[in-house]
Amino acid sequence: DSGVTQTPKHLITATGQRVTLRCSPRSGDLSVYWYQQSLDQGLQFLIHYYNGEERAKGNILERFSAQQFPDLHSELNLSSLELGDSALYFCASSVGTQKQPQHFGDGTRLSIL
Amino acid sequence: GESVGLHLPTLSVQEGDNSIINCAYSNSASDYFIWYKQESGKGPQFIIDIRSNMDKRQGQRVTVLLNKTVKHLSLQIAATQPGDSAVYFCAENGSSNTGKLIFGQGTTLQVKP
């Protein structure tokens, strides 16, 4: 058990809808990262938050947004969903901002019908 | 460009043998590397990391070797066990000063009893 909690485990929705994925980092970790894992793209970095502030953005679509709250949990919002958004979405956390192990949750599997 | 690639998509070994999983990285500015293990239905699990000021680091039954000259990373697993069967990913931090990780495509390790 990594200590990182993601909910829900599975999400099935339709095109055009909006969903929110939630992540609770390990106790004591201030950084939260979001990654997308798909069969054709592998694991791709989306965004990084540290202590409530955005630190880095990857290839995150404009339809996607995230935030980190004062209690350090994070949410990833995906809107105007398309079939191609079907993937596993992972959250990871670390104590600091770089050159430290990132510990991953077990992900949310998003299926768009 | 940024890319981390694995030489072999599938590695099959006999239980008790040693396993070596290889990884090539392209960004010479990368100075931090991690190996992850991912089992079916789970998130990536941290195995071991190494900074660029080292060329070897050992953990429990695992050793990571870093060759900066040829931009090559390897993970050695001693006395491979059936529980080691999984997909293994290498990741690098690239040239950014953030926690962003760039992942390789992964190698499937199959351990035959």
Chai-1 contact restraints between the chains, C-beta under 6 A:
chainA,res_idxA,chainB,res_idxB,connection_type,confidence,min_distance_angstrom,max_distance_angstrom,comment,restraint_id
A,S31,B,G99,contact,1.0,0.0,6.0,A-B,restraint_1
A,G42,B,F103,contact,1.0,0.0,6.0,A-B,restraint_2
A,G42,B,Q105,contact,1.0,0.0,6.0,A-B,restraint_3
A,L43,B,F103,contact,1.0,0.0,6.0,A-B,restraint_4
A,F45,B,K100,contact,1.0,0.0,6.0,A-B,restraint_5
A,H48,B,T98,contact,1.0,0.0,6.0,A-B,restraint_6
A,H48,B,G99,contact,1.0,0.0,6.0,A-B,restraint_7
A,R55,B,T98,contact,1.0,0.0,6.0,A-B,restraint_8
A,A56,B,T98,contact,1.0,0.0,6.0,A-B,restraint_9
A,A56,B,K100,contact,1.0,0.0,6.0,A-B,restraint_10
A,F90,B,G43,contact,1.0,0.0,6.0,A-B,restraint_11
A,T97,B,G99,contact,1.0,0.0,6.0,A-B,restraint_12
A,Q98,B,G99,contact,1.0,0.0,6.0,A-B,restraint_13
A,K99,B,Y32,contact,1.0,0.0,6.0,A-B,restraint_14
A,P101,B,F46,contact,1.0,0.0,6.0,A-B,restraint_15
A,P101,B,D49,contact,1.0,0.0,6.0,A-B,restraint_16
A,H103,B,F46,contact,1.0,0.0,6.0,A-B,restraint_17
A,F104,B,G43,contact,1.0,0.0,6.0,A-B,restraint_18
A,F104,B,P44,contact,1.0,0.0,6.0,A-B,restraint_19
A,G105,B,G43,contact,1.0,0.0,6.0,A-B,restraint_20
A,D106,B,K42,contact,1.0,0.0,6.0,A-B,restraint_21
A,D106,B,G43,contact,1.0,0.0,6.0,A-B,restraint_22
A,G107,B,G43,contact,1.0,0.0,6.0,A-B,restraint_23
